[in-house]
């Protein structure tokens, strides 16, 4: 944020908006916006509660399993699409369709097939995250310097060594960008999946709070989920910056 | 040439999928322990020929024989130095130089020790832990050369190694290359488009014709490198005669 040409530190900017929120809450015109101070107090009480801890546990587990699957499948398929023409021709269009498709629309069908439970949420996370990882991996691998592959071959590299020691590392900046976007989508996947199922995890809590108009608790939960998504994304962005020094030099 | 050829080309031809015929009936034996240069007009297929010798590209017709055996792929007795350096951008100089040994499964301690030795020989000891993008073009190619030396191949194939290097660095590099090779019994096959470079470095120059490339003439500059300094060589009569002779041949293929 900028004010009369000067950059304002993030903390000041946040503080300003917190104050605005607090004021609007205190005036009390919009009942869905309670004052921030009361949200924080509500957050303090729900965070240590057994219900919240259990919801977090379930949500994190679904997220972790779904992301792990989409990393494995996404990177493997991305590499195959970049290297094998028939795979690229068979899957290319579908991946492009699914990367932009509103996956949420498929959750009810997933529920029908996989049942109303964690498996459906894991599948939702997977479908939200996997396609962008496939695409970015494919781009990274196709962009890899052919001369490095030739070099590795000239020194007697075996086929798997070309993948492990040249191609994957060469594509790392793109793969990480895909993983970051995938993780952000994955968080959406957890929340949307759980909201639609509405009997487990943070989705159940959201459902509970909004049904009973517990706005303080509701907003506290929103802030926690937003912060989680932001932190995950920043953590991967940090890794990206660490490999960036060679992304430009390739 | 009285010595046995270490690399023998038998009727090498290469036609690309696009229908372009790059090489036709190239037959030649490269003498052991000598520096031979492939020189020719641009597009004559000299780099293609070098890559065929390196086993990186299959020839359409003909055979490559190395040390008395027919080869159809890369091998431990040949090491390649690339025009664009081909260094791993994510790896330090040390790891890049050791990369050939890493691919062959040499234990870490051992391969780093060997790499350090050659980094020293090409004069980059102070840059062991630098990354390629922090080095100049000339330094990067020294890394490429050190990497080729670590695997102790008998034959070193160099594809226009100095073409991305500025003129002054190039001269210094050429002199260092001669120094480095003088003590070793290496056979070097070198691709260049520079007549001066070829004459200055080579024991033997294979002149290729315009596309489709074929052996046009063999020239031995007979420059006495043993006793003369680099600058004296560049004023040597044999040197100047060879440059002129090559130019007379190549001129035909231009325009």
Interface residues (C-beta under 8 A of the other chain):
Chain A: X145 X147 X148 X150 X151 X152 X153 X154 X155 X156 X157 X158 X161 X165 X166 X169 X170 X172 X243 X245 X246 X248 X249 X250
Chain B: X51 X54 X55 X56 X74 X75 X76 X78 X79 X80 X82 X84 X86 X88 X89 X90 X99 X100 X102 X103 X104 X131 X132 X133 X147 X151
